[in-house]
Amino acid sequence: MQPKSKNTSFLFVGSLAIMCIFAPASQALAGDKALLVEIGFNNDASLYAFAQYGIQDGSGFPYADLVVIEAKSDSYVTDITQNVVITSEQDSGDAAWVQLRSSAFGKLQARGFSPEAVNRAATINLKPSATAERDIMPGVKANASTISFPLAGSVDCASFGASSNGQATEIRINNVSVAASVDSRVPKSRGCPQYYGIAKIDSKTVRPGVVAVAAVLQFDKHGFEGPDTRYMAIVRHVSVPQ
């Protein structure tokens, strides 16, 4: 994933079901399965960050992506969001992330991310699904749901014999819709995505009555040896329904 642009538009929607193509949360074929590092929100919940790393499908090169998102606008913070590829098959799977984390550490700390958060280990055994929920404070529950639907992108997926799908994701607080993201196109950075699932919901209180929520999506895209797994996040500041 080359996180250059964020192509989501927030719409408040009552139902996403009419666009739905249900898909399995995981694939059995071999491919490049990125590991997710959940850095989380910074100290004032204005920014959300995650990293992903692994071994490139085909080349065998270690890679890492660091993604930092501004919560109010759900847009990339371009001076920190970056990626690294080590053009050697001899390095370990986390070598690119170790290098990228070291170079970005000072910038992340300056923007309010704690050293403990930046140094977190990758999350394993994620089980993405069409829906997920989380208690974000006493008596307040966040839910997220996502669906995949056919949508052309910047890559000629048909020439690879692959389809291209967009995502439609809704975030609800106490069963009240507070935000939604519906792709109008598939950005080049995603390649030819096949399926999307909710991997995790994260949250942090901004001030009384306002919470920052991140829905982390896992998506599988067409790869050289099988589906490649990557991550993206939809992040918003939302008011807690009374």
Secondary structure, 3 states (H helix, E strand, C coil): CCCCCCCCEECCCCCCHHHCECCCCCCCCCCCECEEEEEEECCCCCEEEEEEEEECCCCCCEEEEEEEEECCCCEECCCCCEEEECCCCCCCCCHHHHHHHHHHHHHHHHCCCCHHHHCCCCECCCCCECEEEEEEECCEEEEEEEEEEECCECCCHHHHCCCCEEEEEEEEECCEEEEEEECCCECHHHCCEEEEEEEEEEEEEEECCEEEEEEEEEEEECCCCCCEEEEEEEEEEEECCC
